[in-house]
């Protein structure tokens, strides 16, 4: 389904068989809502599960202007308002984890709990040119050139070899991401820094990192857990996309966290 959110035609999928509390999943850079298909299937009997495509990804329109991670958090707030959701558990992966942090900071009244997966508290100064270079490369040469390097960062070699059908599907999602959509998001990501505000988060927080994630070393994710009061930190045997690579372990971890004390 589509809604115009802050001037952007936005695709979302709502699974509410359970009619329970809201649970929102936010995908990674060069991804779309399909990365959460398995999680939606598991949680929809107990939760009202919302998935959506970020600006310039999947079937959501490309933003005509530059934007920030704060703007993406505002998009989620507006989407929830339009759908009549008073509050939600929020789970974000990679850039989605950055959006989730800013959503918990800027829209605290709408957050039931926060789960950040494979995301740092900030982008290091020396890493920013990498994202700007990827944005420039994709604008100039198209997105096809980043598909293989991205898959190598996102998954361990063992998983890529054992699950070619999963890799093929995700490769297709990357390849179908609009070049300008990727570039604008990569530029927004390069400027992300939530360190000064994380201590203000008062909601239950789970931080998940991949032990073999070279793109976002787990020490960078642990900084979130060390800063948010009472946050839980979990390290999984995976690379960047742990909800896909170790889906059963991730699902059990998230389920236990969501069922924990309010």
C-alpha positions as CSV (number, residue, x, y, z in Angstrom):
1,X,0.0,0.0,0.0
2,X,1.1,3.6,-0.6
3,X,0.7,6.8,1.4
4,X,2.2,10.2,0.7
5,X,4.4,10.9,3.7
6,X,6.1,14.3,3.9
7,X,5.7,14.7,0.1
8,X,7.1,11.2,-0.7
9,X,5.0,8.4,-2.0
10,X,5.8,5.7,0.5
11,X,5.2,1.9,0.3
12,X,4.3,0.1,3.4
13,X,2.9,-3.4,4.4
14,X,0.8,-3.9,7.5
15,X,0.4,-7.4,9.0
16,X,-2.1,-7.2,11.9
17,X,-3.5,-10.7,12.2
18,X,-2.7,-10.6,16.0
19,X,-4.0,-7.1,16.5
20,X,-1.4,-6.7,19.3
21,X,1.1,-3.9,20.0
22,X,2.7,-2.2,17.0
23,X,6.1,-3.5,15.9
24,X,7.9,-1.6,13.2
25,X,10.9,-2.9,11.1
26,X,13.2,-0.5,9.2
27,X,15.5,-2.0,6.5
28,X,19.1,-1.4,5.5
29,X,20.8,0.9,2.8
30,X,20.1,-0.6,-0.7
31,X,17.4,-2.8,0.8
32,X,13.7,-2.8,1.1
33,X,11.0,-4.1,3.4
34,X,11.3,-7.6,2.0
35,X,14.4,-8.2,4.2
36,X,11.9,-8.5,7.1
37,X,9.6,-11.0,5.5
38,X,10.6,-13.9,7.8
39,X,10.3,-11.7,10.9
40,X,6.9,-10.4,9.9
41,X,5.7,-14.0,9.4
42,X,6.8,-14.9,12.9
43,X,5.5,-11.8,14.8
44,X,2.3,-11.0,13.0
45,X,0.2,-13.4,15.2
46,X,1.1,-11.4,18.3
47,X,1.8,-7.9,17.0
48,X,0.6,-5.4,14.5
49,X,3.7,-5.5,12.2
50,X,4.6,-2.5,10.0
51,X,7.3,-2.6,7.3
52,X,8.0,0.1,4.9
53,X,10.5,1.3,2.2
54,X,12.7,4.2,3.1
55,X,12.9,7.2,0.7
56,X,14.4,6.1,-2.7
57,X,14.3,2.4,-1.9
58,X,12.0,-0.4,-3.0
59,X,8.7,1.2,-4.1
60,X,9.1,4.5,-2.2
61,X,9.7,7.5,-4.4
62,X,13.2,9.1,-4.5
63,X,13.4,12.3,-2.5
64,X,13.8,15.4,-4.8
65,X,16.0,17.0,-2.1
66,X,18.8,16.1,0.2
67,X,17.7,14.9,3.6
68,X,19.0,13.8,7.0
69,X,18.6,10.7,9.2
70,X,16.4,13.0,11.4
71,X,14.1,13.5,8.3
72,X,13.8,9.7,7.9
73,X,12.8,9.5,11.6
74,X,10.2,12.1,10.9
75,X,8.9,10.1,8.0
76,X,8.3,7.2,10.3
77,X,6.5,9.4,12.8
78,X,4.2,10.7,10.1
79,X,3.5,7.3,8.8
80,X,2.5,6.0,12.2
81,X,0.2,9.0,12.7
82,X,-1.4,8.4,9.3
83,X,-2.0,4.7,10.2
84,X,-3.4,5.6,13.7
85,X,-0.6,3.9,15.7
86,X,-0.1,5.6,19.1
87,X,3.3,4.0,19.7
88,X,5.5,1.1,18.4
89,X,8.3,-1.2,19.2
90,X,10.9,-0.2,16.6
91,X,13.6,-2.4,15.1
92,X,16.2,-0.9,12.7
93,X,18.9,-2.6,10.6
94,X,22.0,-0.7,9.4
95,X,20.8,2.7,8.3
96,X,17.5,1.6,9.7
97,X,19.2,1.3,13.0
98,X,20.3,4.9,12.7
99,X,16.8,6.0,11.9
100,X,15.5,4.0,14.9
101,X,18.0,5.8,17.2
102,X,16.9,9.2,16.0
103,X,13.2,8.1,16.2
104,X,13.7,7.1,19.8
105,X,15.4,10.4,20.5
106,X,13.1,12.8,18.6
107,X,9.8,11.0,19.0
108,X,10.2,9.3,22.4
109,X,6.5,9.4,23.1
110,X,5.9,7.0,20.2
111,X,8.5,4.4,21.3
112,X,7.6,1.3,23.3
113,X,11.1,-0.2,22.9
114,X,14.2,0.2,20.7
115,X,16.2,-2.5,18.9
116,X,19.3,-1.4,16.9
117,X,20.9,-4.0,14.6
118,X,24.3,-3.6,12.9
119,X,24.4,0.2,13.3
120,X,26.9,2.5,15.0
121,X,26.2,5.5,17.3
122,X,27.9,7.7,14.7
123,X,29.9,7.6,11.5
124,X,33.6,8.1,12.1
125,X,35.2,11.1,10.4
126,X,37.6,8.9,8.5
127,X,34.7,6.7,7.2
128,X,32.6,9.5,5.8
129,X,34.4,9.8,2.5
130,X,33.7,6.1,1.9
131,X,30.0,6.7,1.8
132,X,30.3,9.9,-0.3
133,X,32.5,8.0,-2.8
134,X,29.9,5.2,-3.0
135,X,27.2,7.8,-3.7
136,X,29.3,9.5,-6.4
137,X,30.2,6.2,-8.0
138,X,26.6,5.0,-8.1
139,X,25.4,8.3,-9.6
140,X,28.1,8.1,-12.3
141,X,28.2,4.4,-13.1
142,X,24.9,2.9,-11.8
143,X,24.3,0.6,-8.8
144,X,25.3,-2.7,-10.5
145,X,29.0,-2.1,-9.5
146,X,28.3,-2.2,-5.8
147,X,26.2,-5.4,-5.7
148,X,29.0,-7.9,-5.2
149,X,31.1,-5.8,-2.7
150,X,27.9,-5.2,-0.7
151,X,27.0,-8.8,-0.5
152,X,30.6,-9.6,0.7
153,X,30.2,-7.1,3.5
154,X,26.7,-8.2,4.5
155,X,27.3,-12.0,4.7
156,X,30.0,-14.4,5.7
157,X,31.5,-16.5,2.9
158,X,30.0,-19.6,4.5
159,X,26.5,-18.2,4.4
160,X,26.8,-17.0,0.8
161,X,27.9,-20.5,-0.3
162,X,25.3,-22.3,1.7
163,X,22.3,-20.1,0.7
164,X,22.6,-18.9,-2.9
165,X,18.8,-18.4,-3.2
166,X,18.9,-15.9,-0.4
167,X,21.9,-14.1,-1.8
168,X,20.3,-14.0,-5.2
169,X,17.1,-12.3,-3.9
170,X,19.0,-9.7,-1.9
171,X,21.4,-9.1,-4.8
172,X,18.3,-8.3,-6.9
173,X,17.0,-5.9,-4.3
174,X,20.3,-4.0,-4.3
175,X,20.4,-3.9,-8.1
176,X,16.8,-2.5,-8.2
177,X,17.5,0.3,-5.8
178,X,17.4,3.7,-7.7
179,X,20.9,5.2,-8.0
180,X,19.8,8.6,-6.7
181,X,17.8,7.0,-3.9
182,X,20.9,5.1,-2.7
183,X,23.1,8.2,-3.2
184,X,21.0,10.5,-1.1
185,X,20.6,8.0,1.7
186,X,24.4,7.3,1.7
187,X,25.0,11.1,2.0
188,X,22.6,11.3,4.9
189,X,24.2,8.3,6.5
190,X,27.7,9.9,6.2
191,X,26.6,12.8,8.5
192,X,25.0,10.6,11.2
193,X,25.9,11.2,14.8
194,X,23.6,10.4,17.8
195,X,26.2,10.3,20.5
196,X,25.2,13.5,22.3
197,X,21.6,12.4,22.6
198,X,21.7,8.6,23.3
199,X,21.8,9.0,27.1
200,X,18.3,10.7,26.9
201,X,16.7,7.4,25.6
202,X,14.6,6.1,28.5
203,X,13.0,3.1,26.8
204,X,14.1,-0.5,26.9
205,X,16.8,-0.9,24.3
206,X,18.4,-3.9,22.7
207,X,21.6,-3.6,20.6
208,X,22.6,-6.4,18.3
209,X,25.9,-6.7,16.5
210,X,27.5,-9.2,14.1
211,X,30.8,-10.7,15.4
212,X,32.0,-10.9,11.8
213,X,30.6,-7.5,10.7
214,X,33.6,-5.7,9.1
215,X,31.5,-2.8,7.9
216,X,30.2,-1.9,11.4
217,X,32.6,-3.4,13.9
218,X,30.7,-4.5,17.0
219,X,32.6,-2.1,19.2
220,X,30.9,0.7,17.3
221,X,27.5,-0.8,18.1
222,X,28.4,-1.5,21.7
223,X,28.9,2.2,22.2
224,X,25.1,2.6,21.9
225,X,24.5,0.0,24.6
226,X,27.1,1.6,26.8
227,X,25.5,5.0,26.5
228,X,21.7,4.2,26.6
229,X,20.8,3.6,30.3
230,X,20.1,-0.1,30.9
231,X,20.6,-1.2,27.3
232,X,21.2,-4.9,26.5
233,X,24.0,-5.9,24.1
234,X,24.1,-9.1,22.1
235,X,26.8,-10.4,19.8
236,X,25.7,-12.9,17.1
237,X,27.9,-15.1,14.9
238,X,27.1,-13.3,11.7
239,X,28.3,-10.4,9.4
240,X,26.2,-7.3,8.8
241,X,22.7,-8.7,8.2
242,X,22.3,-10.9,11.2
243,X,18.5,-11.0,11.0
244,X,19.0,-12.9,7.7
245,X,22.2,-14.9,8.3
246,X,21.2,-16.2,11.8
247,X,17.4,-15.6,11.5
248,X,16.3,-18.1,14.1
249,X,18.7,-16.9,16.7
250,X,17.8,-13.3,16.0
251,X,14.1,-14.0,16.1
252,X,14.4,-15.8,19.4
253,X,16.5,-13.0,20.8
254,X,14.0,-10.3,19.7
255,X,11.0,-12.3,20.9
256,X,12.5,-12.7,24.3
257,X,13.4,-9.0,24.5
258,X,9.9,-7.9,23.4
259,X,8.3,-10.1,26.0
260,X,10.4,-8.7,28.7
261,X,9.3,-6.2,31.4
262,X,7.8,-3.0,30.1
